[in-house]
Amino acid sequence: MSTREHARRTRRRLTPDARRRDILRAATIAFATRPYAEVHVGEIAEAAGTSRALVHHYFGDKRALFLAAAREVVERTPRTVRTDLDLDPEAMVDANTSLWLDMIEGRRDEASLLFLGAGPAGVDAELAALQDELRDRIADRMLVNHLGTADVPPAARAAARAATGLVEQALRDWLLDRGVTRAQVHAIVSRGILAVMRDVLPAALAADEPAAARDERPDRDG
């Protein structure tokens, strides 16, 4: 009996949900660690302990599998930002930053998939949409932590989304080993978020107020 045949016969019996999770995990690692063109569905199936046919059954073609892996990361990652911490703003941001960096260290492949833009050659519109959704989900949790709600004016949302851009760039430099330490990234992320929420967001909301106030003031000469 060949090694491949033996592996086929001794594969674990898993529920469909567990098998799907194994496939997604194997796909995430594959897509995050090698160029998209070099990843093959057969090797993902082998790493997940299943067959190519079953991978296609669950996910369709390679691109659909890639997007499913990215979607899984988008669904799970924002929950790293806790919204139930009974702490003052500085301590809350500090704690969430530590949790975020712990997640990145523990799942560098997932971070690479979303934050380094791994995927098909060229701009992938669906991946870009998932990355944008991730920014919105993280921004929502920041807004809930600092304002108590994510139902905010467009300027407030733009400020929170800008904060996610700062986080992304700091993480990129860390993941790509560009000479920054975890402690330095922690300082950049935590102080950057506090600066956005304390200074940038209020300034953005107030930016149009002088003109509006002039328009609303009664005419003293009339």
N, C-alpha and C positions, 0 to 999 in steps of 0.2 A: 504493500500500500504506500502511495506517495505521501510526502509530507503535507502537500496541499489537500489531498483527499482526507488524510487523518484530521487536519485542522477543520475541514468542512464537517466531518462527522462529530467532532468534539466541541463544536461551537456551543456557547451557553444558550440555554433556552430562556428567553426573556420575553416580557410582555411587549406588545407593540410600542407603548410609550417609552419603555426603557431602551428598546432597540433604537428607536428614533433618536433618543438623547445620545446614545453611543455614536451613532452616525454623525450627528451634528458636532459632537466634540471632536471626533476624528477629522471632520471637514474643516472646522475652525483652525485646528493646529496646522493642517496641510496648507490651507489658503494663506495663513498668516506667516508661514515660514518659508514659502517658496513662491516664485512668480506664478501667476494664475495659469499660464500656458503650460507649465511644467507639472501641474497637478492633474492626476488621473482618477476617475471615479473608482477604478479597480483597486487602487492602492488605499483609497479611503475605506472601501468595503472591507479590505483585508485588515486594516488597522482597527476597524470597528467589530471585527469578528463576524462578518456577515457576507452576503453575496452581492455582486454588482446588480443583479436583477432586483434584489430587495431594495437597494438604494434607489434605483430608478422607480420602483413601485411607490416608495414613500415621497420622493422629492422630484422626480422627473429628470431633466438633464443637468449637466454640471453647473451651468449658470444659475438654475433654479436652486440647486443645493447651496451654492455660494451665497445667494441672497437669503436663503432660509437660515444659514449660519449667522449672517449679519443681523437678521431680524431677531434671532434668539439673544444676541448680545444687547441689542437695543432694548429689548423687553426687560432684561435682567439688570443691566448696569445702573440705570438711574436709582434703583432702590438702595444702592450703596450710600446715597446722600440721605441721611436720616432726617425726618421731619418731626420726630417725637422726643428730641433731646431737650430736657428742661435745664438749659444752661444760658448764661448771658451770651450775647452775640459773638464775642471773641472766643470764648471757650467752645461754643457750638461749632464755629467755623474751623477751629483748630482740631476738634474731634472728628468732624466730617472729613477734613483733609487727610488725617491719619488713616481713617477707614478707606478713603479713596485710594491712597497710595498703597495700602495693604492689598486692596483688590487688584491693583495694577501689577504689583509684584507677584501675586499668586496666579494671575491669569494674563501674563504678558502676551500670549498669543491672541486673546480676545481684544486686548487693547491695541495691538498692532493691526488687527483686522479693521477696526473702526477708526483709530486715530492716525494711522500711517497711510490709510487709503489703499490697502492691499486689494487686489481684485483684477478684473479684466483690463487689458491694455486700453488706454484712453479714458475718457470721462464716462463713467457708468451712471446714467441718470437715476436709476433705481437705488444704487448704493448712495449716491449723493442725497437722495430723499431720505434714506434711512439715517444718514449722518445728521441731516438737518432735524429730523425727528428726535434724535438723541439729544441734540442741543436744546430743543424745546422742552423735553422732559426734565433735563437737568435744571434748566432755567426755571421751570415751574416749581421745582423743589426748593431752589434758592429763594424764590419769591415768597413761598409759603413760610419758610424759616424766618425771613426778615420782615415781611409785611403782613403775614397771616393769611394771605390769599394769592392765588395766581391770576385772579380776575383783575387785571391792572391795565392802565393806559398803554398804548403802543410804545411810548417812550421808555416806560419802565421795563417793558419786555425787551426792548432793544438793548437796554443797559445790561440786563441779566444775560442775554445771549452774548453780548460782548465779553462778559466775564468768562463764559464758557470758551471763547476763543483764546483768552489768556491761558486758561487751564490746558487746552489742547496743545498750544505751542510749548508750554513748559514740559508737558508729558512727552511730546515728540523729542525734544532735546534730551530728556532723560532716557527714553527708550532707545534712542539712537546713539547713546553713550557719547554725547557731545561735551563731556567734561563737567556736568553738573551733578551734584550729589543729591540724595534723597532729602537731606535736611534743607538744602538750598531750594529744591523744588517745593518742598512744604512751605517755606517762607514765601516764595513767589505766589503760590496758589492762595494760601490763607490770607496774606496781607493784600493781595490783589483783589480778592472777592470782597473783603471788608472795605477797601477803598472804593470799589464800584458801588456797593450798597450804601455806604455812608455819604459819599461825596458825588460820585458820577450820576447815580440815579436821581437824587434830589435836584441836581443841576440840570439834568435833562428835562425833568418835569417842569422846572421853573423857567426854562429857556425862552418860552414864548409868552411868559406872563407880562412883561413890561408893555408890550404892544397891546395885548388883550386888555390890560388894566387901563391903558389910555383910551381905548375904544369904549370902555364901559363907564368911564368917569363922566359925570354930567358936565355940560358946557357952562363954565362959570360966567361967561359973558352973555349967555342967552337968557 
